[in-house]
Amino acid sequence: MNETPAGRALAAATASLLIAVGCVALFLPPLNGRLLESVLGLVAVGCVLAAALVLHCVFLGIAAHRMGRSVAGWVALSALLFPVGSATALVLLSWLGDEATGPAPAPHHG
């Protein structure tokens, strides 16, 4: 589905979600040991996390809009139930997009 504009938006939303989840993981033990010692590191990871979450919501909204779906509903699902809701929204939108395009119809000769 990545060939379509909605597919590209979903791919960008997925990439930004992975970056956000990676940033959240840095705050969990055992990865947080060195991070918590550096104020600059904390601020940097926090800024990247905030930017990744905003970009994820933006790209998810763009994908929903391009697919003719409710932008507010999909972004709310993603934001309120992060990270499980975000992953669910990505999977459902991707599945709905694949279902909508479906296989190309066979040419009719006759």
C-alpha positions as CSV (number, residue, x, y, z in Angstrom):
1,M,0.0,0.0,0.0
2,N,3.0,2.3,0.3
3,E,2.6,3.4,-3.4
4,T,-0.5,5.5,-2.5
5,P,-0.4,8.8,-0.7
6,A,-2.3,7.3,2.2
7,G,0.2,4.4,2.3
8,R,3.1,6.9,2.5
9,A,1.5,8.7,5.3
10,L,0.9,5.4,7.2
11,A,4.6,4.5,6.7
12,A,5.7,7.9,8.1
13,A,3.2,7.5,11.0
14,T,4.7,4.0,11.7
15,A,8.3,5.4,11.6
16,S,7.5,8.2,14.0
17,L,5.7,5.8,16.4
18,L,8.7,3.5,16.4
19,I,10.9,6.5,17.3
20,A,8.5,7.5,20.1
21,V,8.4,4.0,21.5
22,G,12.2,3.9,21.4
23,C,12.3,7.1,23.4
24,V,9.9,5.7,26.0
25,A,12.1,2.6,26.3
26,L,15.1,4.8,27.2
27,F,13.2,5.8,30.4
28,L,12.7,2.2,31.5
29,P,15.3,0.1,33.4
30,P,18.0,-0.9,32.6
31,L,18.3,1.6,29.8
32,N,17.6,4.6,32.1
33,G,20.7,4.4,34.2
34,R,22.9,6.6,32.0
35,L,20.1,8.7,30.7
36,L,18.9,9.9,34.2
37,E,22.5,11.1,35.0
38,S,22.4,13.7,32.2
39,V,20.0,16.6,32.2
40,L,20.9,17.3,28.5
41,G,20.2,13.7,27.6
42,L,16.8,13.9,29.4
43,V,15.9,17.1,27.6
44,A,17.0,15.7,24.2
45,V,15.1,12.5,24.6
46,G,12.0,14.3,25.8
47,C,12.1,16.7,22.9
48,V,12.5,13.8,20.4
49,L,9.6,12.0,22.1
50,A,7.4,15.0,21.9
51,A,8.2,15.7,18.2
52,A,7.7,12.0,17.3
53,L,4.3,11.9,19.0
54,V,3.2,15.1,17.3
55,L,4.4,13.8,13.9
56,H,2.8,10.4,14.5
57,C,-0.6,12.1,15.1
58,V,-0.2,14.4,12.1
59,F,0.7,11.6,9.7
60,L,-2.0,9.4,11.1
61,G,-4.5,12.2,10.5
62,I,-3.2,12.8,7.0
63,A,-3.6,9.1,6.2
64,A,-7.1,9.0,7.6
65,H,-8.1,12.1,5.6
66,R,-6.7,10.7,2.4
67,M,-8.7,7.5,3.0
68,G,-11.9,9.5,3.6
69,R,-12.0,8.5,7.3
70,S,-12.7,10.6,10.4
71,V,-9.4,12.3,11.3
72,A,-10.5,13.3,14.8
73,G,-11.6,9.7,15.6
74,W,-8.4,8.0,14.5
75,V,-6.1,10.6,16.1
76,A,-8.1,10.4,19.3
77,L,-7.8,6.6,19.3
78,S,-4.1,6.9,18.8
79,A,-3.5,9.6,21.4
80,L,-5.8,8.3,24.2
81,L,-4.6,4.7,24.0
82,F,-0.9,5.2,23.3
83,P,1.0,3.0,22.3
84,V,-1.4,0.1,21.8
85,G,-4.1,2.4,20.3
86,S,-1.5,3.9,17.9
87,A,-0.4,0.5,16.7
88,T,-4.1,-0.6,16.4
89,A,-5.0,2.5,14.4
90,L,-2.1,1.9,12.1
91,V,-3.0,-1.7,11.5
92,L,-6.7,-0.9,11.0
93,L,-6.1,2.0,8.7
94,S,-3.6,-0.1,6.7
95,W,-6.1,-3.0,6.5
96,L,-9.0,-0.7,5.5
97,G,-6.8,0.9,2.9
98,D,-5.8,-2.5,1.4
99,E,-9.4,-3.6,1.5
100,A,-10.6,-0.5,-0.3
101,T,-8.1,-0.7,-3.1
102,G,-8.2,-4.5,-3.4
103,P,-6.9,-6.4,-6.3
104,A,-7.1,-4.8,-9.7
105,P,-10.1,-5.9,-11.7
106,A,-9.4,-8.3,-14.6
107,P,-9.7,-6.7,-18.0
108,H,-12.9,-7.4,-19.8
109,H,-12.5,-8.6,-23.4
110,G,-15.6,-8.9,-25.3
